[in-house]
Amino acid sequence: MQAQLHELRQLTAHAQNRRTETGIPRVAMVKGAVPEHQLAAVYDPMINLILQGGKSMSVGGRALHYNPATYFVMSIGLPAVGVVRSGTAGEPYLAVSLTLVPSVLTDLLKDLVEVEAPPHGESASSGFSVATVTPELLDAWVRLLRLMQAPADIPALAPAYEREILYRVLQGPMGWMLRDIATPQTALARIHRAVQRIRQDYAQPLPVDALAEEAALSVSAFHRHFKAVTTLSPLQFQKQVRLLQARMRMVSAGLSVTSAAHEVGYESSTQFSREYARTFGQPPAKDVKQIVARMQARSMDQDQP
């Protein structure tokens, strides 16, 4: 597998320290020290393959660590905090990702009705986990990323290689996640729809009983499944989304603390500041000032000859 990893590293060597588009639908790459406010974010459902260095992901009270030749599956969009690490010899962090689209999975599963589904793993209720990559899965990634060198072939070949990646993941220990989010009546698919609603309307009041009704679950069952999948209660999830969105807007758009608080749905900027400090370790103004200062220092270092 080392030869495959080496080629993937070469193909993605021009990635930047932020989400870098590849020209292939739903496929992106990233390299180097990613700014911390981008690593603390609401992540889209994805398959993330580590090529170099390492990464830790914390969702609620659960943390996962992964290194080269492992991949991470997040089957629903979750608020998470990531930390990237360089390799043992100082090589920059390097990874590629494929955003998951349930409709693509549904179409693939229609052709696999006769294929026996792998058993659920130990964390069969969770919406995210890590697994060891296989040579077959790496082969599919190599073929997909080679298309960056032949963009005219992307429309014809990318869908086939994407299906192969999904098929290989379906065969592995986290295949049940992909099956469940593409099967409308499973608990995971119901929670996925609730998560989409919260992510879309996070600034609005969202009564839990209304979310449970939309998911066609009792309130107690909805709470239980939501916590199992996300490690958070629905209200904790909404709070995390609000705080992460506010942080991003203060950093990228220069919003004041009061403006950011109101924009994400807080009526009290005092409550916002209190909950922000509890989540990020310091008051919002101080936190954002330090993030901006570190970004400016990093930019100056990169501009040095």
Backbone as a ProteinNet text record, in pm:
[ID]
protein_1_A
[PRIMARY]
MQAQLHELRQLTAHAQNRRTETGIPRVAMVKGAVPEHQLAAVYDPMINLILQGGKSMSVGGRALHYNPATYFVMSIGLPAVGVVRSGTAGEPYLAVSLTLVPSVLTDLLKDLVEVEAPPHGESASSGFSVATVTPELLDAWVRLLRLMQAPADIPALAPAYEREILYRVLQGPMGWMLRDIATPQTALARIHRAVQRIRQDYAQPLPVDALAEEAALSVSAFHRHFKAVTTLSPLQFQKQVRLLQARMRMVSAGLSVTSAAHEVGYESSTQFSREYARTFGQPPAKDVKQIVARMQARSMDQDQP
[TERTIARY]
82	0	85.5	214.4	300.4	311.2	315.9	324.5	198.2	83.1	-42.5	-45.7	-4.2	-1.2	95.9	210.3	309.1	250	180.3	121.4	12	-69	-173.7	-113.9	-2.5	64.4	116.5	168.6	217	101.5	-10.7	-125.4	-185.3	-174.2	-237.8	-136.7	-13.8	92.2	66.3	-17	-41.8	-159.2	-215.1	-325.6	-279.2	-373.3	-343.6	-394	-365.7	-403.3	-547.8	-633.9	-778.6	-841.9	-971.7	-1039	-1001.2	-939.9	-892.8	-968	-1040.9	-1118.2	-1024.9	-1066.8	-986.4	-1036.1	-1156.3	-1218.8	-1304.8	-1295.7	-1377.7	-1495.4	-1617.7	-1733.5	-1722.8	-1746.4	-1754.1	-1619.1	-1510.3	-1378.6	-1292.4	-1234	-1148.2	-1025.5	-927.2	-803.5	-756	-665.4	-612.2	-471.7	-385.7	-246.4	-196.9	-121.4	-54.8	-134.3	-93.9	-155.8	-283.3	-397.3	-526.3	-561.5	-606.9	-647	-749.5	-731.2	-811.5	-960.8	-1001	-1144.4	-1207.7	-1125.9	-1179.4	-1188.3	-1104.1	-1108.7	-1220.6	-1260.5	-1376.9	-1495.3	-1576.2	-1678.8	-1787.5	-1891.9	-1994.7	-1953.6	-1915.4	-1863.1	-1976.4	-1960.7	-2055.8	-2030.4	-2132.7	-2109.2	-1998.8	-1905.5	-1790.2	-1716	-1633	-1527.6	-1397.1	-1314.5	-1190.2	-1073.2	-980.6	-866.4	-739.8	-669.8	-546.1	-430.1	-350.4	-237.1	-103.3	-101.1	24.4	-7	73.3	44.3	-67.5	-141.4	-250.7	-355.1	-467.5	-576.6	-654.3	-703	-795.6	-926.3	-1037	-1169.2	-1245.6	-1302.3	-1383.4	-1525.5	-1619.5	-1761.1	-1829.1	-1881.2	-1939.3	-1834.5	-1863.9	-1769.8	-1684.6	-1685	-1610.4	-1500.6	-1379.7	-1265.8	-1211.3	-1174.6	-1115.7	-984	-889.3	-758.2	-728.6	-677.9	-642.8	-519.7	-452.9	-321.7	-321	-207	-204.4	-251.8	-319.6	-376.3	-497.4	-557.6	-688.5	-783.7	-912.3	-1011.8	-1121.7	-1183.8	-1284.8	-1416.1	-1522	-1654.5	-1741.8	-1793.7	-1894.3	-2021.1	-2118.4	-2234.3	-2340.2	-2334.4	-2425	-2343.3	-2396.8	-2323.9	-2319.1	-2198.9	-2183.9	-2093.6	-2121.6	-2027.9	-1912.1	-1791	-1674.8	-1556.1	-1459.5	-1333.7	-1221.8	-1143.9	-1034.5	-899.7	-800.7	-661.3	-575.6	-496.2	-410.7	-267	-193.2	-54.5	34.1	156.5	255	300	368.3	420.9	539.2	589.1	697.8	825.7	844.1	963.1	932.6	817.3	781.4	705.1	664.3	587.5	452	404.2	277.1	158.3	59.6	-67	-123.2	-178	-232.1	-349.3	-461.7	-580.2	-668.4	-751.4	-852.1	-987.6	-1093.3	-1227.1	-1325.9	-1426.5	-1538.5	-1665.8	-1737.8	-1864.3	-1969.7	-2043.1	-2144.4	-2278	-2340.8	-2472.4	-2564	-2667.3	-2752.6	-2809.9	-2845.3	-2904.9	-2807	-2676.9	-2575.8	-2566.6	-2571.4	-2568.3	-2692.1	-2806.5	-2930.5	-2923.8	-2874.8	-2862.1	-2766.9	-2657	-2562	-2625	-2696.4	-2755.4	-2861	-2925.8	-3023.8	-2958.3	-2829.9	-2757.1	-2692.1	-2706.2	-2639	-2736.9	-2860.7	-2962.9	-2930.3	-2850.6	-2817.2	-2689.8	-2621.6	-2496.6	-2527.3	-2475.4	-2501.6	-2434.2	-2509.7	-2454	-2361.8	-2248.9	-2161.1	-2228.5	-2191.5	-2253.9	-2218	-2307.2	-2278.4	-2158.9	-2079.3	-1962.7	-2001.7	-1899.3	-1924.2	-2001.6	-1973.5	-2041.2	-2153.2	-2242.8	-2341.1	-2444.6	-2449.1	-2545.6	-2481.4	-2348.9	-2279.1	-2284.3	-2271.6	-2272.3	-2133.5	-2027.2	-1891.5	-1795.8	-1692.7	-1594.9	-1474.4	-1371.7	-1246.3	-1220.6	-1163.8	-1129.8	-998	-938.2	-813.3	-844.1	-768.7	-791.5	-743.3	-802.4	-762.4	-694.2	-614.5	-552.8	-655.9	-769.9	-873	-931.5	-950.4	-1003	-900.2	-773.2	-669.5	-660.5	-674.8	-672	-779.5	-899.4	-1009.4	-977.4	-918.7	-880.5	-774.6	-678.1	-572.9	-635.6	-723.9	-786.5	-868.6	-937.8	-1019.6	-932.4	-826.4	-744.6	-654.9	-626.8	-552.9	-630.8	-760.8	-843.3	-810.1	-745.1	-702.2	-603.6	-534.6	-438.4	-503.3	-628.5	-701.7	-843.6	-860.6	-992.9	-1101	-1063.7	-1165.4	-1232.1	-1164.4	-1220.1	-1311.3	-1313.6	-1388.6	-1537.2	-1608.7	-1752.6	-1784.4	-1700.9	-1729.8	-1685.2	-1570.2	-1511	-1528.3	-1538.5	-1548.4	-1666.2	-1785.8	-1896.7	-1867.9	-1797.6	-1766.3	-1667.1	-1565.4	-1466.1	-1525	-1614.1	-1682.3	-1765.4	-1837.7	-1916.9	-1827.4	-1707.3	-1617.8	-1570.9	-1537.2	-1497.5	-1611.1	-1731.5	-1846	-1868.5	-1851.5	-1869.3	-1767.6	-1642.5	-1538.8	-1567.1	-1615.5	-1651.5	-1772.4	-1867.4	-1983.3	-1941.6	-1831.5	-1783.5	-1711.6	-1673.5	-1593.3	-1675.4	-1607.6	-1675.3	-1772.8	-1762.6	-1855.4	-1955.9	-1964.5	-2060	-2203.8	-2234.6	-2372.1	-2414.3	-2318.2	-2351.7	-2403.8	-2332.5	-2373.5	-2508.7	-2528.6	-2657.5	-2770.5	-2745.5	-2852.3	-2891.6	-2794.4	-2833.4	-2903.2	-2886.7	-2953.9	-3084.9	-3121.6	-3245.5	-3338.4	-3443.6	-3520	-3576.1	-3612	-3680.8	-3588.4	-3457.9	-3367	-3355.7	-3316.1	-3299.8	-3193.6	-3084.8	-2978.1	-3028.2	-3107.1	-3160.2	-3256.2	-3335.7	-3427.8	-3351.2	-3244.4	-3163.1	-3088.7	-3046.2	-2980.9	-3072.1	-3200	-3293.3	-3313	-3317.4	-3330.1	-3207	-3090.6	-2966.1	-2966.1	-3012.3	-3020.8	-3112.1	-3223.6	-3317.1	-3251.4	-3180.7	-3116.2	-3007.6	-2928.9	-2823.2	-2880.1	-2994.9	-3056.1	-3120.8	-3187.1	-3265.6	-3210.4	-3078.2	-3018.3	-3047.1	-3071.8	-3095.8	-3240	-3324.9	-3466.6	-3494.4	-3599.6	-3640.9	-3685.1	-3634.2	-3666.9	-3709.4	-3839.5	-3886.8	-3853.6	-3807.2	-3766.6	-3885	-4004	-4118.9	-4153.8	-4130.7	-4156.3	-4053.3	-3928.2	-3824.8	-3853.4	-3898.1	-3930.9	-4047.5	-4146.8	-4262.1	-4219.6	-4133.7	-4086.2	-4007.9	-3939.2	-3861.3	-3946.5	-4075.3	-4167.4	-4119.1	-4073.6	-4029.3	-4094	-4110.5	-4154.1	-4043	-4076.8	-3976.3	-3864.5	-3900	-3797.4	-3708.7	-3769.6	-3689.9	-3602.8	-3656.7	-3579.2	-3456.9	-3477.1	-3365.1	-3259.6	-3305.9	-3213.2	-3130.8	-3198	-3126.8	-3037.4	-3084.9	-3006	-2876.5	-2884.6	-2765.8	-2670.8	-2726.9	-2642.3	-2563.8	-2628.5	-2565.9	-2466.7	-2502.5	-2422.7	-2341.7	-2367.9	-2313.8	-2367.8	-2458.4	-2515	-2666.7	-2728.7	-2874	-2909.4	-3034.8	-3071.8	-3042.2	-3067.4	-3041.1	-2891.4	-2813.3	-2667.9	-2614.9	-2670.8	-2629.6	-2656.1	-2776.3	-2810.5	-2717.8	-2688.2	-2600.1	-2461.5	-2408.8	-2277.1	-2274.6	-2379.2	-2385.9	-2388	-2468.1	-2475.7	-2340.1	-2273.1	-2145.6	-2038.1	-2035.3	-1936.9	-1962.2	-2088.7	-2122.4	-2085.6	-2113	-2080.2	-1929.1	-1853.6	-1706.9	-1655.6	-1705.6	-1662.3	-1692.8	-1809.4	-1848.4	-1771.3	-1738.9	-1658.3	-1517.5	-1463.5	-1329	-1326.8	-1418.5	-1412.2	-1481.1	-1587.5	-1663.3	-1645.3	-1573	-1547.3	-1667.1	-1766.2	-1884.5	-1846.6	-1918	-1900.5	-1962.6	-1928.2	-1984.4	-2136.2	-2189.1	-2334.5	-2402.4	-2345.4	-2405.6	-2403.3	-2291.5	-2280.8	-2380.2	-2392.6	-2485.5	-2627.8	-2671.7	-2808.4	-2827.9	-2725.6	-2739.2	-2758.3	-2699.9	-2713.7	-2826.3	-2903.4	-3023.9	-3024.6	-2919.7	-2918.7	-2989.5	-3077.2	-3141.4	-3053.8	-2968.8	-2882.6	-2736.2	-2664.5	-2521.9	-2442.7	-2495	-2428.6	-2430.8	-2547	-2556.8	-2467.9	-2467.7	-2383.1	-2236.2	-2188.7	-2048.9	-2015.7	-2109.1	-2086.7	-2073.9	-2164.8	-2161.7	-2043.9	-2007.6	-1893.2	-1764.9	-1746.9	-1627.7	-1623.1	-1738.1	-1742.4	-1700	-1734.1	-1702	-1559.3	-1514.9	-1384.4	-1275.5	-1309.2	-1206.9	-1178.8	-1236	-1216.5	-1326.1	-1345	-1451.8	-1435.2	-1546.2	-1540	-1445	-1446.1	-1360	-1213	-1173.5	-1034.2	-997.8	-1087.4	-1062.5	-1043.5	-1133.4	-1126.8	-1002	-967.7	-847.2	-723.4	-715.1	-598.9	-596	-712.3	-717.8	-670.9	-721.1	-683.8	-534.9	-480.2	-337.4	-253.4	-295	-220.3	-229.4	-345.9	-361	-270.9	-264.2	-180.1	-32.1	7.1	146.4	182.7	91.8	117.7	128.2	42.7	47.4	179.1	227.1	354.2	470.3	464.8	569.9	573.1	451.7	445.2	492.2	481.7	525.2	676.2	741.5	885.4	955.3	1057.3	1128.5	1205.1
-121.5	0	126.7	110.8	228.7	298.4	219.1	279.8	359.6	308.1	380.6	510.5	502.7	623.3	726.4	678.3	770.2	843.1	770.6	835.8	934.4	898.2	989.3	1116.3	1103.6	1222	1311.7	1253.2	1332.1	1402.1	1332	1389.2	1506.9	1504.2	1607.9	1706.1	1702.1	1784.7	1934	1974.5	2117.8	2169.8	2086.7	2131.6	2243.4	2325.7	2436.5	2405.7	2497.5	2471.5	2513.8	2478.7	2497.5	2401.3	2390.6	2303.6	2346.7	2257.8	2286.5	2198.5	2258.8	2182.2	2112.8	1996.1	1917.4	1926.8	1983	1979.8	1856.8	1762.2	1640.8	1663.9	1642.8	1670.1	1600.7	1679.2	1631	1588	1607.3	1564	1686.4	1691.9	1803.7	1750.6	1837.7	1798.5	1913.9	1883.1	1986	1945.6	2045.4	2017.8	2120.9	2075.2	2167.3	2201	2310.3	2355.4	2432.4	2371.5	2434.1	2528.8	2652.6	2744.6	2681.3	2706.4	2636.5	2661.9	2783.4	2810.1	2733.6	2687.3	2604.1	2457.9	2417.6	2280.7	2261.3	2368.5	2363.3	2412.5	2319.6	2357	2250.6	2279.2	2179.6	2108.7	1983.7	1908.3	1844.7	1842.3	1772.5	1622	1540.3	1395.4	1365.5	1278.8	1259.6	1130.3	1091.4	992.6	1069.8	1061.9	1138.9	1042.1	1047.9	958.3	1035.2	989.6	1053.9	997.1	1085.8	1045	1069.6	1166.7	1205.9	1280.6	1258.4	1322.4	1250.6	1324.3	1263.7	1367.1	1318.9	1408.4	1348.1	1434.5	1393.9	1468.5	1400.3	1460.8	1436.4	1543.7	1532.7	1577.6	1489.7	1519.6	1493.7	1601.6	1583.5	1531	1420	1363.2	1252.5	1234	1123.6	1176.1	1122.1	1164.3	1044.3	1068.6	964.8	1016.1	925.2	962.1	875.7	937.7	857.1	909.7	816.6	837.1	786.6	796.4	748	603.3	576.3	444.4	414	516.2	500.9	601.7	573.1	666.5	685.9	800.7	844.3	859.6	804.1	820.6	900.1	1011.9	1088.7	1080.4	1004.2	974.5	1083.9	1172.8	1286.7	1410.6	1529.8	1651.7	1677.9	1692.6	1706.9	1824	1892.6	1993.6	1923	1949.6	1877.6	1972.1	1930.6	2003.4	1912.2	1959	1879.7	1937.5	1851.1	1891.4	1811	1878.4	1807.9	1807.5	1703.6	1687.9	1657.9	1705.2	1671.3	1526.5	1473.7	1339.1	1331.2	1210.5	1190.6	1260.6	1279.2	1348.5	1492.9	1544.2	1682.6	1703.5	1595	1608.9	1673.3	1764.7	1832.3	1736.9	1765.6	1692.3	1697	1585.5	1578	1480.4	1522.6	1436.6	1470.9	1374.2	1395.9	1353	1410.7	1378.1	1367.2	1285.5	1269.7	1299.1	1404	1438.5	1335.4	1288.1	1185.3	1247.1	1188.7	1231.3	1108.9	1110	991.2	940.2	1029.9	984.5	900.5	935.9	856.1	717.5	712.7	584.2	500.7	566.9	494.9	429.5	503.4	447.3	328.1	338.5	227	106.4	129.2	17.5	-56.8	11.2	-55.4	-166.2	-148.5	-248.8	-354.3	-341.4	-432.4	-507	-520.7	-582.6	-726.8	-790.6	-930.5	-946.6	-832.8	-839.5	-835.6	-931.4	-938.1	-821.2	-752	-638.8	-689.1	-621	-659.8	-633.1	-707.1	-683.8	-547.3	-494.3	-368.1	-387.4	-281.5	-285.9	-260.5	-239.5	-220	-91.9	12.1	140.7	156.2	58.3	50.5	161	239.1	348.4	482.5	487.4	613.2	656.9	788.8	841	867.9	824	850.5	748.5	711.8	616.7	613.7	536.3	525.2	378.7	353.7	216.8	216.9	99.3	83.1	69.4	140.6	137.7	4.2	-38.5	-160.8	-125.4	-217.4	-189.9	-159.5	-228.3	-205.9	-65	-16.9	118.4	221.6	200.4	292.3	295.2	179.5	174.5	264.9	259.3	341.6	490.2	526.9	667.2	711.5	625.6	660.9	688.7	601.5	621.9	750.7	777.7	898.9	1024.2	1028.4	1149.9	1167.2	1061.1	1075.8	1161.1	1169	1248.9	1397	1440.9	1580.5	1612.1	1508.3	1527.2	1510.4	1468.7	1449.3	1500.7	1632.1	1687.2	1655.7	1633.3	1601.4	1467.5	1381.8	1249.7	1250.4	1361.2	1364.7	1334.3	1398.6	1370.9	1224	1156.4	1017.2	918.4	943.1	842.1	867.7	993.8	1021.9	951.4	949.7	879.8	732.1	667.3	524.9	504	588.3	573.1	610.1	709.1	743.1	624.5	561.1	443	332.1	316.8	212.1	241.8	368.6	405.2	374.4	415	388.5	238.4	163.3	18.2	-44.5	-0.8	-55.7	-22.1	98.2	134.3	52.8	30.7	-52.6	-193.4	-241.2	-375.3	-380.5	-265.4	-260.9	-249.3	-227	-226	-110.7	-4.9	106.8	112.4	2.3	-2	17.3	-27.7	-13.6	132.5	222.8	364.9	415.7	379.2	425.4	365.4	239	176.5	245.7	275.6	331.5	472.7	556.8	693.4	696.4	589.5	582.6	505.4	458.6	382.7	465.7	525.7	631.7	597.2	471.3	439	396.6	395.2	359.1	475.4	441.5	546	646.8	599.4	690.5	788	738.5	826.9	929.6	889.7	983.5	1092.9	1052.8	1151.4	1239.6	1182.5	1261.5	1374.7	1344.6	1448.8	1554.4	1510.8	1607.4	1697.2	1639.7	1716.8	1820.2	1780.6	1875.5	1991.8	1962.5	2067.6	2163.7	2109.2	2194.9	2279.4	2219.3	2294	2406.5	2383.2	2483.4	2595.9	2561	2658.8	2679.4	2669	2673	2802	2912	3040.4	3055	2957.5	2964.2	2871.4	2900.3	2805.7	2674.1	2563.2	2431.6	2338.8	2335	2246.9	2101.4	2030.9	1892.5	1805.4	1834.7	1751.7	1767.4	1886.4	1907	1830.3	1831.2	1755.6	1606.2	1559.9	1417.8	1379.5	1467.1	1439.1	1431.2	1522.5	1519.6	1391.9	1340.4	1218.1	1092.7	1110.4	998.4	908.9	974.6	903.6	967.1	887.5	946.5	1036.6	1128.8	1221	1143.9	1041.8	965.7	888.1	827	753	847	964.5	1062.6	1106.2	1138	1176.1	1065.9	943.1	831	810.1	808.6	786.7	905.4	1026.4	1145.6	1145.6	1115.5	1114.7	1001.8	887	775	807.3	875.5	905.6	1019.9	1125.8	1249.1	1270.6	1195.4	1210.3	1334.1	1407.7	1530.2	1519.7	1594.1	1608	1704.5	1706.2	1801.6	1946.2	1985.8	2123.6	2153.1	2056.6	2074.3	2086.3	2007.2	2010.6	2149.4	2201.3	2333.6	2440.4	2429.9	2527.5	2522.8	2401	2388.2	2449.8	2423.9	2481.2	2633.8	2688.9	2834.7	2895	2836.4	2892	2881.8	2769.8	2753.6	2851.4	2870.5	2965.8	3107.7	3141.8	3275.8	3298.2	3200.8	3213.1	3235.5	3157	3169.1	3308.1	3361.1	3492	3606.1	3592.1	3696.1	3699.5	3581.5	3574.8	3618.2	3563.8	3586.7	3714.9	3756.2	3874.5	3993.3	3975	4084.6	4130.8	4042.4	4081.4	4107	4198.4	4221.4	4105.1	4096.6	3990.8	4001	4119.5	4137.5	4100.1	4144.8	4115.1	3965.4	3902.3	3758.2	3681.6	3721.5	3654	3660.6	3779.3	3794.4	3722.7	3723.1	3662.3	3511.3	3447.5	3302.3	3260.9	3356.7	3320.4	3346.4	3409.2	3441.2	3574.1	3576.7	3702.5	3781	3712.1	3776	3757.1	3867.3	3856.7	3810.5	3836.8	3790.1	3638.1	3579.4	3433.3	3375.1	3439.8	3395.8	3393.4	3502.2	3510.9	3404.1	3379.9	3279.4	3139.7	3105.8	2973	2960.1	3068.8	3068.8	3038.8	3107.7	3087.8	2946	2891.3	2754.5	2654.8	2684.9	2594.3	2610.9	2735.4	2760.6	2802.2	2815.6	2838.1	2981.9	3077.2	3218.6	3300.5	3425.4	3508.4	3527.2	3552	3558.5	3664	3785.4	3890.8	3852.2	3797.9	3758.4	3640.6	3544.2	3426.7	3466.4	3548.8	3589.6	3673.3	3761.8	3844.5	3756.5	3652.7	3563.4	3482.7	3438	3362.7	3449.5	3570.6	3662.3	3692.7	3712.5	3741.5	3624	3501.8	3384.3	3368.8	3398.2	3390.2	3491.8	3612.5	3716.4	3680.3	3625.1	3584.2	3472.1	3375.4	3265.5	3317	3414.5	3470.8	3542.8	3615.7	3685.4	3587.5	3475.4	3375.4	3315	3291	3231	3326.9	3456.9	3557.1	3579.6	3528.9	3547	3468.9	3525.9	3454	3334.9
0	0	0	30.1	36.7	-98.9	-206.5	-339.4	-370.8	-329.2	-352.4	-272	-145.7	-62	-119	-168.7	-226.3	-347	-434.2	-550.8	-510.4	-412.3	-365	-306.3	-235.3	-180.8	-291.8	-396.8	-509.3	-579.8	-597.1	-666.5	-590.5	-458.3	-375.1	-316.2	-363.1	-303.5	-316.2	-414.4	-435.5	-353.6	-265.7	-180.4	-88.1	-42.2	47.5	188.5	283.2	422.6	449.5	360.7	370.5	271.3	274.2	177.9	35.9	-40.1	-174.8	-273.5	-363.6	-460.5	-559.6	-607.7	-700.5	-844.4	-864	-995.2	-1014.9	-920.1	-922.5	-828.8	-873.2	-787	-651.4	-546.2	-407.6	-348.9	-421.7	-373.5	-344.3	-225.2	-185.3	-114.1	-95	-27.7	59.4	152	241	281.8	303.2	338.5	438.8	537.2	627.3	751.7	816.2	941.7	909.5	932.1	903.7	1017.7	987.8	1094.9	1189.2	1319.6	1419.6	1406.6	1363.3	1354.3	1238.3	1142.2	1035	1076.7	1170.6	1220.6	1322.3	1390.5	1478.4	1397.2	1347.3	1249.7	1246.7	1170.3	1143.3	1014.2	1025.9	913.2	833.8	702.3	617	624	593.5	585.8	485	521.1	433.4	466	368.8	389.6	379.6	482	486.9	497.1	400.4	396.9	433.4	536.8	579.6	498	437.4	355.9	425.4	515.8	579.9	708.9	812.9	940	1012.2	1092.2	1166.9	1203.9	1254.1	1291.2	1406.8	1493.4	1599.2	1578.6	1600.6	1587.7	1716.4	1772.7	1893.2	1862	1887.5	1869.5	2002.3	2062.9	2195.1	2291.2	2355.8	2451.9	2395	2262.2	2202.2	2111.6	2127.1	2045.5	1968.8	1842.4	1758	1701.1	1683.4	1630.8	1509	1404.9	1288.4	1218.3	1147.4	1089.9	946.2	876	737.4	725.6	615.1	587.1	674.4	734.3	796.3	734.9	744.3	693.4	796.4	787.9	882.9	808.1	860.9	801.3	897.5	850	922.8	839	887	804.6	807.6	907.3	911.5	948.5	920.4	950.9	1100.4	1156.4	1300.4	1335.4	1447.2	1498.2	1565.9	1520.3	1570.9	1582.4	1661.6	1676.3	1628.9	1531.7	1478.7	1516.5	1526.7	1549	1452.5	1368.7	1274.4	1324.7	1287.4	1331.4	1211.6	1218.5	1115.8	1133.2	1031.2	1039.5	1134.4	1157.9	1253.6	1209.6	1079.1	1028.2	990	1036.8	1008.7	880.6	812.4	688.8	719.6	634.9	663.5	656.1	736.8	732	590.3	542.9	407.1	406.5	349.6	348.4	229.6	190.2	86	141.4	88.3	137.8	23.3	45.7	-46.6	30.4	-9.3	56.1	19.2	119.4	98.3	58	-42.4	-88	-82	3.8	17	-113.9	-206.8	-333.3	-414.3	-409.6	-480.1	-416.4	-283.5	-213.8	-244.3	-250.6	-279.5	-416.5	-515.9	-650.8	-651.3	-576.3	-570	-502.2	-393.6	-319.3	-400.7	-494.8	-581.2	-661.7	-692.3	-769.9	-682.2	-550.2	-457.6	-369.1	-415.1	-330.3	-296.6	-380	-354.7	-273.2	-246.5	-170.8	-22.2	52.1	195.9	266.6	350.5	424.5	534.2	557	667	800.1	905.8	1036.3	1092.4	1177.2	1244.9	1336.6	1350.2	1438.3	1582.8	1665.9	1808.2	1835	1757	1778.4	1677.1	1673.3	1566.4	1570.1	1675.4	1678.5	1646.9	1642.1	1622.4	1476.8	1455.3	1319.5	1265.2	1335.6	1289.1	1349.3	1272.7	1322.5	1228.7	1268.2	1194	1161.2	1043.2	1003.6	927.2	915.8	841.3	693	610.6	467.5	409.4	297.7	229.1	97.2	41	-89.3	-197.2	-193.2	-294.3	-284.5	-161.7	-143.4	-188.2	-157.9	-203.3	-355.5	-418.7	-565.2	-625	-566.3	-618.2	-600.9	-486.2	-463.7	-564.2	-593.1	-690.1	-826.7	-871.8	-1003.3	-1005.6	-895.7	-891.2	-896.6	-816.9	-810.3	-932.5	-1004.9	-1130.5	-1230.5	-1211.4	-1302.5	-1294.1	-1185.6	-1179.6	-1292.5	-1342	-1450.4	-1587.7	-1589.1	-1715.4	-1697.1	-1678.4	-1645.3	-1746.7	-1873.2	-1974.5	-1945.7	-1868.7	-1837.7	-1715.1	-1640.5	-1514.3	-1532.4	-1628.2	-1638	-1664.2	-1741.5	-1776.4	-1670	-1605.5	-1519.1	-1369.5	-1328.4	-1184.6	-1117.8	-1177.7	-1110.8	-1086.7	-1180.6	-1163.2	-1049.6	-1041.1	-935.6	-799.4	-796.3	-671.4	-622	-714.4	-677.8	-623.6	-681.9	-633.6	-491.7	-463.6	-327.5	-230.2	-265.1	-178.3	-161.2	-269.7	-262.8	-168.4	-176.8	-88.6	57.5	83.2	220.5	267.7	177.5	211.3	252	194.8	228.1	363.2	415.7	536.6	663.6	776.4	906.7	926	843.2	856.3	742.4	667.9	558.2	602.2	724.8	773.9	781.2	810.3	818.9	684	577.1	444.9	406.5	440.7	411.1	487.4	612.7	695.7	653.9	616.3	579.7	444.1	365.5	235	241.2	361.7	379.6	467.8	410.2	478.6	615.2	641.7	765.7	878.9	856.7	966	1064.2	1187.6	1288.4	1245.2	1184.2	1142.7	1037.3	942	838.5	898	995.5	1060.8	1135.5	1206.3	1277.1	1177.7	1066.9	961.9	915.3	895.8	851.2	960.2	1086.7	1196.8	1204.6	1185	1186.7	1074.4	956.3	845.1	879.7	946.6	985.6	1085.8	1184.6	1284	1218.5	1131.3	1063.4	976.7	919.2	832.1	911.8	1022.2	1098.2	1238.9	1255.8	1388.9	1464.1	1393.5	1459.6	1507.1	1474.3	1511.5	1629.9	1708.5	1813.1	1749	1798.9	1742.3	1855.4	1887	1993.8	1964	2065.3	2045.7	2005.7	2060.4	2023.6	1875.4	1818.3	1675.4	1591.6	1634.4	1562.8	1569.5	1685.7	1701	1611.2	1603.7	1517.7	1371.4	1328.5	1190.5	1162.1	1263.6	1247.1	1264.1	1294.4	1316.4	1430.6	1539.4	1658.1	1780.4	1885.2	2010.4	2062.5	2152.8	2205.4	2274.9	2353.7	2425.5	2328.3	2225	2126.4	2045.3	2013.2	1938.1	2018.2	2146.1	2232.2	2236.1	2253.8	2268.4	2141.1	2027.5	1900.8	1866.6	1892.5	1860.2	1941.3	2069.3	2155.5	2114.2	2076.4	2036.3	1909.1	1814.7	1686.1	1697.2	1768.8	1769.1	1896.3	2001.4	2137.5	2207.3	2144.7	2200	2205.2	2296.6	2293.3	2180.5	2133.9	2028	2064.9	2191.4	2231.3	2237.2	2285.1	2285.5	2142.5	2053.3	1913.2	1854	1875.8	1822.9	1881.7	2010.9	2074.4	2011.6	1987.9	1926.6	1786	1709.1	1573.9	1581.9	1672.3	1686.9	1722.8	1819.6	1864.8	1756.4	1685.4	1578.8	1464.5	1430.6	1325	1367.6	1492.8	1541.1	1538.3	1581.9	1581.5	1439.3	1345.3	1207	1151.8	1185.6	1131.5	1195.3	1323.1	1386.8	1328.1	1296.2	1240.4	1094.6	1014.3	870	825.8	896.6	854.2	947.9	1058.1	1149.9	1229.6	1249.1	1326.6	1471.8	1534.7	1677.9	1755.1	1882.7	1966.7	1971.3	1989.4	1997.7	1866.3	1754.9	1624.7	1596.1	1626.3	1602.8	1689.3	1816.2	1906.9	1854.8	1814.3	1765.1	1632	1548	1416.6	1424.4	1526	1536.8	1631.1	1681.4	1754.2	1903	1957.8	2100.7	2124.2	2222.9	2260.7	2357.7	2432.3	2531.2	2491.9	2468.7	2436.6	2558.6	2678.3	2800.8	2807.4	2780	2779	2669.4	2553.9	2443.5	2487	2547.4	2588.5	2693.1	2783.8	2888.3	2826.4	2735.9	2674.6	2577.9	2512.2	2422.5	2501.1	2613.4	2696.2	2751.1	2785.1	2835.9	2727.9	2602.8	2491.9	2442.4	2423.8	2361.7	2460.7	2589.1	2689.4	2724.2	2650.6	2681.7	2615	2658.1	2601.9	2451.9	2380.5	2234.2	2179.5	2233.8	2179.2	2190.1	2305	2325	2234.6	2224.1	2140.9	1994.6	1943.4	1802.9	1776.8	1869.6	1854.1	1841.5	1922.8	1917.7	1788	1742.8	1616.9	1501.2	1493.3	1384.7	1390.2	1510.5	1524.7	1475.7	1509.1	1463.6	1312	1255.2	1109.9	1040.6	1094.1	1034.4	1046.3	1160.3	1178.3	1082.3	1066.2	972.9	830.6	795.4	660.2	634.3	735.1	720.9	705.1	780.1	769.7	630	573.4	440	332.3	360	261.4	264.4	369.3	377.8	267.7	203.5	96.9	153.3
[MASK]
+++++++++++++++++++++++++++++++++++++++++++++++++++++++++++++++++++++++++++++++++++++++++++++++++++++++++++++++++++++++++++++++++++++++++++++++++++++++++++++++++++++++++++++++++++++++++++++++++++++++++++++++++++++++++++++++++++++++++++++++++++++++++++++++++++++++++++++++++++++++++++++++++++++++++++++++++

